[in-house]
């Protein structure tokens, strides 16, 4: 059976060009970038080249890029780093109710240690109101953290406007750009962000590597102490092959993402249109237009997400859900609840995230199999008749 | 988001793919409805009783793979049982009959046991009322 992978927001396959670029750094150019002999300097050169690639893609300077083990570490570093470096100035952090766990859980951690967290609500599309940010700022506010685009519903936040507000107030501004870098244009000056988190495996790079952009002059406390790597901001011998892979993925994305985003947006809209036409009692979650080009998130009434996923998997389609039943926590998605969805609709959510390998035929295949699956599950759902 | 696929036994997947006894019984002798859509599981179980023997059982379930498989299994197990025997079916027995459930899904078998108990209680309640009249 043909497998159709529609979970690119979870991770993407590493591109062969990326793997090829990485390979020499495991074996031939294996040196430690901190060593002064030629093996080390080869590796150092490759790391710095990757740094330049990343910086160029987001309009930053090379020295503002710190390589990390991924998006989660970058978010942790931004939040804890700024919080502990600026404690003397205040203890207030503003964030949203729809952040990724890598931000949300760090905020909870900081809250338990005496920081005060304001979690802003979102509207029914998942948008944060810049005005709410403005109103939430106090003289104790040291950091604002608002994600660039939401990983579940694909809504693109008004980061630029919030950046303006943060800058006027003199408050550091972080954005989790894990879902946008490599997919849509991201420029740190246009967005007016001081910190920005990047993850390689979301745009066809390897897992286990990412970067934090930290604007020159941003005061950060390090998470890792040890050697003097990354200008003493992140100790530990660099994962050279992974960093090279990140650099290559960035280079390829920079060249191709414009066209690819257009292609994906077309497929996305075709899928949304088809689902709404073919299935009753289904609704789009997230914003209709301010949306990642590859994200489709719908709620299917009267059925539960995990049973939808299992059935799709039996047809070769890999997707994801915000249902509690697919997570160990048994809590439905905090994002969907923040959008105001009743819990039963959050349980019936399905997310399809498109990527490079997907074609129109894949979209057609989903539209072919999903209506039958929904009909079968609804036939056994006790909710349908009670709603009639 | 999850790796439940690999956690489910073949038996669970088999019952999930081909659930037995889906539907409602017309004029049932007992109906049990348990769970809550807010929590992501609702189970409805219908029984038909003849001379103290459960001759038919059907279900309708809103829930995950484990909830559907547990519903299917409990309706299979209960058919042909006396009321006394049926009351002894535990959630563990349902889970074991499915060759086990992942720990986070054990509550689905509890729901199946509860649905069955609630359908039997409903039946016994009706019997009492009948005797009184």
Interface residues (C-beta under 8 A of the other chain):
Chain A: X7 X10 X302 X303 X304 X306 X307 X310 X313 X314 X320 X321 X323 X324 X325 X326 X327 X328 X330 X332 X342 X343 X344 X347 X379 X380 X381 X382 X383
Chain B: X1 X2 X4 X5 X13 X16 X17 X19 X22 X23 X33 X37 X38 X39 X40 X41 X42 X43 X44 X59 X60 X61 X62 X63 X64 X65 X66 X67 X68 X104 X107
